[in-house]
């Protein structure tokens, strides 16, 4: 029951000490399987691990001591952080992640060696030539077994993700292993298939495996580009829910401004003129600022939102000046600001959605591929045994 997460966690012990009532950031990893203690209360491991840092798949999250890491803290606190006339603050940890770079190095070397050796062996002996004086062991079997081993390593990553309460190695290293093992399995199994897809099951297996590789590569590309684009175009980090709420508010603001200005114009007997000037200018602004080209502008240009709004105002300066009253000019300017902000929000939302969009087809194609692979292995073993 506990292995499948079906058992309730035990209730926490009642708090008896006063200092335990104070929230400390962050002590949730204390006295957990991540940092266990023996019967005498002594920590089992010499190093303390943090759940948040250990389970960050990209290594972007790092726990540091601000006074020992950030230079700006020194400028804020000044001499208070000086010791014997020397500044003790600064980036003491460095930006290089040694474990991550080591995983990259090992992954690249293993990928090049395995794939290079496989290609050289196929060129030298072919896929079907028996090796080691055997009747059946050949490079088709070697590529199949290596590809199967790569898939097994790939499938260990989701298993590791479920081990967030105990130690199992940094998740970022498992993520890199998942990626490199997938690349190796993809290349080797493509070589394994050769130019002949075989029967329907084998053909479906190769197609599903190609889809797994394609969706995985798309996911890697999105996670390389998406966060960088987000930090490039967003003024401040906001959740997707906040962006959606803000976009709804801006649309409502545009509607309210338009209705208020139209009612005022009709009271003054300028309803027809309002429709011919204000509404036409507003519709032109909607078509321009909510266009695909203006969306791409958000991704291609590094500009602050204030600079973007200033550009929009200049672009529609004639439309603003052509309005009948100063009030309508001001209202049209506010609508232009809202439309430009909406398109900036759209650009951020599309990135948020893209970071999740690739995952369902990747999971589905992986499930289909694994099922077909089991059938393929059973077929191969059956015909070999016969």
Legacy VTK file of the C-alpha trace (Angstrom):
# vtk DataFile Version 3.0
C-alpha trace
ASCII
DATASET POLYDATA
POINTS 386 float
0.000 0.000 0.000
2.782 2.422 0.889
4.679 1.676 -2.323
1.732 2.839 -4.435
1.013 5.857 -2.241
-2.317 4.460 -1.042
-1.518 4.636 2.653
-2.049 7.848 4.580
1.000 9.507 6.073
1.216 9.221 9.876
0.000 12.202 11.855
2.775 14.530 13.053
3.783 14.460 16.695
2.307 17.221 18.880
4.509 20.284 19.285
5.871 20.604 22.817
8.726 23.105 22.377
8.175 26.784 21.880
10.801 27.273 19.172
9.087 24.669 17.030
6.147 27.034 16.685
8.292 29.453 14.685
8.337 28.870 10.918
11.884 28.525 9.646
12.728 28.701 5.974
13.158 25.942 5.292
13.137 23.090 7.775
10.655 20.783 6.040
13.474 18.419 5.007
14.558 17.801 8.596
13.795 14.424 10.151
12.609 12.974 6.836
13.876 9.973 4.823
15.874 12.529 2.834
17.903 13.324 5.958
17.339 10.374 8.299
18.695 9.979 11.806
19.788 6.839 13.605
18.438 5.556 16.918
20.663 7.958 18.860
19.396 10.950 16.918
22.591 11.415 14.923
22.218 12.188 11.192
22.941 9.164 9.016
24.523 11.261 6.259
27.242 13.829 6.746
25.690 16.186 4.200
22.236 17.731 4.459
20.117 17.531 1.306
17.235 19.802 0.398
14.192 18.398 -1.351
13.701 21.444 -3.560
17.293 21.458 -4.815
17.571 17.694 -5.231
14.363 17.455 -7.261
14.894 20.362 -9.637
15.149 18.638 -13.052
17.201 21.390 -14.700
19.486 22.416 -11.842
18.158 25.972 -12.011
17.265 25.972 -8.300
20.209 26.369 -5.954
20.125 27.107 -2.246
22.714 29.681 -1.222
23.511 31.992 1.659
22.756 35.483 0.371
25.539 37.131 2.352
28.044 34.672 0.891
26.771 34.667 -2.691
25.324 37.951 -3.916
27.566 40.932 -4.450
24.658 43.345 -4.182
24.149 42.322 -0.570
27.579 43.785 0.148
26.602 47.089 -1.414
23.400 47.156 0.632
24.949 46.308 3.990
28.311 47.927 3.335
31.010 47.644 6.035
28.851 45.336 8.144
29.940 42.453 5.969
33.628 43.364 5.829
36.149 41.338 7.757
39.685 42.638 8.360
39.224 45.168 5.600
38.460 42.525 2.986
35.092 41.917 1.401
33.899 38.423 2.252
30.843 38.398 0.041
30.683 37.575 -3.609
29.910 34.659 -5.867
31.825 32.141 -3.789
30.114 29.159 -5.373
30.613 30.105 -9.000
28.038 29.579 -11.710
29.460 26.282 -12.978
27.480 23.209 -11.941
30.133 20.491 -11.784
27.723 17.581 -11.506
25.748 18.829 -14.490
28.817 19.437 -16.622
30.238 16.025 -15.671
26.952 14.385 -16.686
27.102 16.252 -20.002
30.679 15.136 -20.569
29.960 11.478 -19.786
26.802 11.567 -21.899
28.569 13.034 -24.920
31.519 10.620 -24.686
29.307 7.541 -24.245
26.978 8.639 -27.058
29.837 9.220 -29.502
31.628 5.984 -28.600
28.566 3.721 -28.682
27.027 5.177 -31.812
30.390 5.422 -33.580
31.321 1.839 -32.712
27.896 0.611 -33.821
28.114 2.377 -37.176
31.656 1.129 -37.742
30.635 -2.430 -36.892
27.642 -2.348 -39.234
29.785 -0.971 -42.054
32.386 -3.688 -41.414
30.157 -6.708 -40.842
26.620 -5.702 -41.778
23.525 -6.324 -39.677
23.008 -9.999 -40.371
26.541 -11.451 -40.365
26.970 -13.901 -37.423
29.710 -13.005 -34.957
31.820 -15.046 -32.506
31.136 -18.302 -34.399
27.453 -18.154 -33.582
24.482 -18.835 -35.808
22.361 -15.916 -34.643
24.373 -13.317 -32.695
24.966 -10.382 -35.058
24.815 -6.609 -35.092
21.054 -6.652 -35.386
20.963 -8.354 -31.996
23.670 -6.048 -30.609
21.820 -2.899 -31.698
18.560 -4.305 -30.368
20.036 -5.087 -26.957
21.839 -1.744 -26.703
18.647 0.065 -27.700
16.680 -1.925 -25.127
19.220 -1.025 -22.438
18.909 2.630 -23.428
15.122 2.468 -23.132
15.417 0.875 -19.684
17.650 3.762 -18.567
15.188 6.237 -20.078
12.308 4.727 -18.114
14.250 5.019 -14.849
13.764 8.798 -14.904
10.006 8.736 -14.127
10.776 6.184 -11.398
13.318 8.572 -9.872
10.788 11.414 -9.978
8.604 9.494 -7.545
11.480 9.268 -5.043
11.224 12.878 -3.923
11.122 11.951 -0.233
14.350 9.960 -0.164
17.805 10.196 -1.635
18.319 8.950 -5.145
20.778 11.374 -6.661
20.098 14.819 -8.061
17.169 14.793 -10.462
19.045 17.024 -12.914
21.610 14.232 -13.448
18.807 11.726 -13.999
17.238 14.122 -16.488
20.475 14.313 -18.465
20.816 10.525 -18.316
17.258 10.282 -19.606
18.111 12.594 -22.503
21.392 11.003 -23.536
20.058 7.454 -23.148
17.118 8.424 -25.352
19.460 9.798 -28.009
21.602 6.644 -27.897
18.574 4.363 -28.033
17.121 6.390 -30.888
20.238 6.243 -33.049
21.004 2.598 -32.313
17.439 1.396 -32.869
17.197 3.315 -36.127
20.339 1.462 -37.208
18.768 -1.722 -35.865
15.777 -1.327 -38.155
17.896 -0.787 -41.247
16.142 -0.015 -44.512
13.521 -2.752 -44.156
10.676 -2.080 -41.719
9.488 -5.694 -41.799
5.926 -6.577 -40.813
3.109 -4.369 -39.599
4.070 -4.629 -35.913
7.711 -3.796 -36.601
6.750 -0.889 -38.847
4.360 0.484 -36.219
7.087 0.072 -33.586
9.609 2.064 -35.628
7.069 4.805 -36.377
6.064 5.102 -32.725
9.729 5.190 -31.730
10.373 7.963 -34.265
7.499 9.909 -32.678
9.025 9.397 -29.229
12.347 10.769 -30.451
10.710 13.689 -32.272
8.531 14.768 -29.351
11.442 14.355 -26.952
13.693 16.546 -29.094
10.909 19.128 -29.337
10.630 19.086 -25.539
14.395 19.589 -25.148
14.322 22.483 -27.638
11.366 24.119 -25.901
13.010 23.860 -22.486
16.181 25.374 -23.900
14.436 28.294 -25.613
11.245 28.792 -23.574
12.674 29.980 -20.240
15.160 32.237 -22.040
12.361 33.860 -24.021
10.304 34.279 -20.864
13.085 36.120 -19.066
13.726 38.157 -22.205
10.243 39.577 -22.694
8.552 39.528 -19.292
8.762 42.562 -17.079
8.294 40.544 -13.910
7.821 36.796 -13.359
4.129 35.912 -13.316
2.285 32.623 -13.213
0.121 31.601 -16.159
-2.980 32.062 -13.986
-1.965 35.635 -13.235
-1.390 36.328 -16.917
-4.815 34.961 -17.842
-6.478 37.068 -15.171
-4.647 40.185 -16.287
-5.589 39.607 -19.927
-9.271 39.306 -19.000
-9.014 42.545 -17.026
-7.510 44.347 -20.024
-10.201 43.106 -22.399
-12.829 44.264 -19.929
-11.052 47.602 -19.620
-11.152 48.077 -23.407
-14.860 47.276 -23.482
-15.622 49.650 -20.604
-13.617 52.500 -22.119
-15.316 52.057 -25.488
-18.820 51.944 -24.003
-18.215 54.991 -21.799
-16.811 57.040 -24.684
-19.627 55.981 -27.010
-22.334 56.875 -24.499
-20.788 60.313 -24.028
-20.613 60.879 -27.787
-24.249 59.865 -28.240
-25.291 62.275 -25.486
-23.538 65.044 -27.391
-25.187 63.998 -30.679
-21.952 62.667 -32.219
-22.861 59.001 -32.466
-22.319 58.665 -36.213
-19.079 60.646 -36.099
-17.833 58.528 -33.186
-18.437 55.345 -35.181
-16.603 56.743 -38.204
-13.554 57.973 -36.287
-13.084 56.334 -32.912
-14.448 52.868 -33.638
-12.650 52.671 -36.981
-9.346 53.676 -35.338
-9.908 51.184 -32.528
-10.669 48.335 -34.962
-7.541 49.156 -36.969
-5.506 49.073 -33.753
-7.026 45.705 -32.815
-6.172 44.253 -36.236
-2.594 45.551 -36.048
-1.689 44.956 -32.415
-3.315 41.526 -32.151
-1.783 40.331 -35.431
0.685 37.491 -35.855
3.428 39.876 -36.872
3.074 41.927 -33.693
3.195 38.686 -31.711
6.492 37.714 -33.347
7.804 41.172 -32.473
7.580 40.180 -28.788
9.903 37.234 -29.392
12.360 38.857 -31.784
12.976 42.204 -30.090
14.351 42.791 -26.632
12.367 45.816 -25.464
10.769 46.807 -22.208
7.011 47.137 -22.034
7.281 50.917 -21.586
9.320 51.168 -24.792
6.782 49.001 -26.592
3.895 51.212 -25.463
5.800 54.305 -26.528
6.352 52.775 -29.983
2.640 51.959 -30.299
1.658 55.502 -29.345
3.999 56.911 -31.992
2.718 54.461 -34.594
-0.906 55.529 -34.044
-0.174 59.206 -33.386
-2.257 60.332 -36.377
-5.208 58.178 -35.311
-5.050 59.628 -31.809
-4.816 63.220 -33.114
-7.796 62.682 -35.444
-10.195 62.100 -32.558
-12.790 64.758 -31.902
-12.243 65.508 -28.225
-9.219 65.324 -25.908
-11.121 62.771 -23.834
-11.496 60.430 -26.800
-7.838 60.937 -27.643
-6.877 59.884 -24.124
-9.269 56.915 -24.215
-7.862 55.694 -27.539
-4.360 55.940 -26.086
-5.415 53.818 -23.114
-6.931 51.231 -25.467
-3.697 51.127 -27.462
-1.737 50.499 -24.265
-4.132 47.731 -23.266
-3.950 46.038 -26.678
-0.159 46.115 -26.738
-0.037 44.722 -23.204
-2.459 41.965 -24.178
-0.179 40.907 -27.008
2.781 40.860 -24.642
0.761 38.657 -22.285
-0.211 36.394 -25.211
3.464 35.928 -26.048
4.170 34.807 -22.487
1.135 32.513 -22.347
2.080 30.751 -25.580
5.493 29.949 -24.126
3.917 28.615 -20.922
1.601 26.393 -22.965
4.359 25.224 -25.301
6.370 23.983 -22.317
3.523 21.557 -21.571
2.126 20.927 -25.039
4.803 18.451 -26.116
4.437 16.175 -23.088
1.082 14.394 -23.817
2.118 13.195 -27.316
5.502 12.185 -25.908
3.900 10.102 -23.156
1.298 8.573 -25.495
3.838 7.649 -28.169
6.129 6.220 -25.472
3.319 4.033 -24.110
2.475 2.752 -27.578
6.151 2.148 -28.325
6.675 0.150 -25.123
3.637 -2.040 -25.816
4.765 -2.724 -29.378
8.313 -3.371 -28.192
7.103 -6.097 -25.816
5.262 -7.734 -28.713
8.341 -7.400 -30.929
10.641 -8.963 -28.308
8.237 -11.862 -27.803
8.143 -12.427 -31.558
11.924 -12.395 -31.849
12.419 -14.762 -28.897
9.702 -17.091 -30.195
11.151 -17.386 -33.694
14.680 -17.777 -32.306
13.535 -20.550 -29.973
11.717 -22.287 -32.847
LINES 1 387
386 0 1 2 3 4 5 6 7 8 9 10 11 12 13 14 15 16 17 18 19 20 21 22 23 24 25 26 27 28 29 30 31 32 33 34 35 36 37 38 39 40 41 42 43 44 45 46 47 48 49 50 51 52 53 54 55 56 57 58 59 60 61 62 63 64 65 66 67 68 69 70 71 72 73 74 75 76 77 78 79 80 81 82 83 84 85 86 87 88 89 90 91 92 93 94 95 96 97 98 99 100 101 102 103 104 105 106 107 108 109 110 111 112 113 114 115 116 117 118 119 120 121 122 123 124 125 126 127 128 129 130 131 132 133 134 135 136 137 138 139 140 141 142 143 144 145 146 147 148 149 150 151 152 153 154 155 156 157 158 159 160 161 162 163 164 165 166 167 168 169 170 171 172 173 174 175 176 177 178 179 180 181 182 183 184 185 186 187 188 189 190 191 192 193 194 195 196 197 198 199 200 201 202 203 204 205 206 207 208 209 210 211 212 213 214 215 216 217 218 219 220 221 222 223 224 225 226 227 228 229 230 231 232 233 234 235 236 237 238 239 240 241 242 243 244 245 246 247 248 249 250 251 252 253 254 255 256 257 258 259 260 261 262 263 264 265 266 267 268 269 270 271 272 273 274 275 276 277 278 279 280 281 282 283 284 285 286 287 288 289 290 291 292 293 294 295 296 297 298 299 300 301 302 303 304 305 306 307 308 309 310 311 312 313 314 315 316 317 318 319 320 321 322 323 324 325 326 327 328 329 330 331 332 333 334 335 336 337 338 339 340 341 342 343 344 345 346 347 348 349 350 351 352 353 354 355 356 357 358 359 360 361 362 363 364 365 366 367 368 369 370 371 372 373 374 375 376 377 378 379 380 381 382 383 384 385
